[in-house]
Amino acid sequence: NLAAVWDLPVIFLVENNGYGLSTPSKDQFRCAHIADKGIGYGIESKT
């Protein structure tokens, strides 16, 4: 969120292993791809 607020030129690399804190990601996120979560913060995302 801070990167979006300050409009920082930053690259985040995320590896999705299918789990988040021992819960399957399909039960945690409604988005199809984890990269889609950046849209809510105004951050361009690519997969």
N, C-alpha and C positions, 0 to 999 in steps of 0.2 A: 504494500500500500504506500509506503513512504517513497519508493521509487517512482510511483505514478504521481504522487502529490508534488514532488520536486522535479518531475519530468526528467529523470536521470537517464542518460544513455547507458543502459545496462543489459547484459545478456544473462538469463538464467537458464541453465541446463538441468532438466528434471528427468530422472529415470523412474518410470512408473512400474513398480514390481507387483502391482495388483493389490497391495495392502497398505493401509494407513493405520498405524497404532493397533495392529493385529485384527483389524476389521477389513473385509474385502472392499476394495474401492467401489465396486458396483453398488454397495449398500451405503456408501458415504456421499457420493457425488451424483447429481442428476444430469450433469453434462456428459456428452459422448466421449470427449477427450479431456484429459486434465489440463491441456493447454487452453481450453475454452474458459477456464476460471479467470484468466487475465482480462477477459472482455469486461467483466464487472468493475474492474479497476481502471479501465481505459488503456490497457496495455495490449499492444499488438502481439499476437501469439501465432506460432507456426508449429506444425508437427511434421 
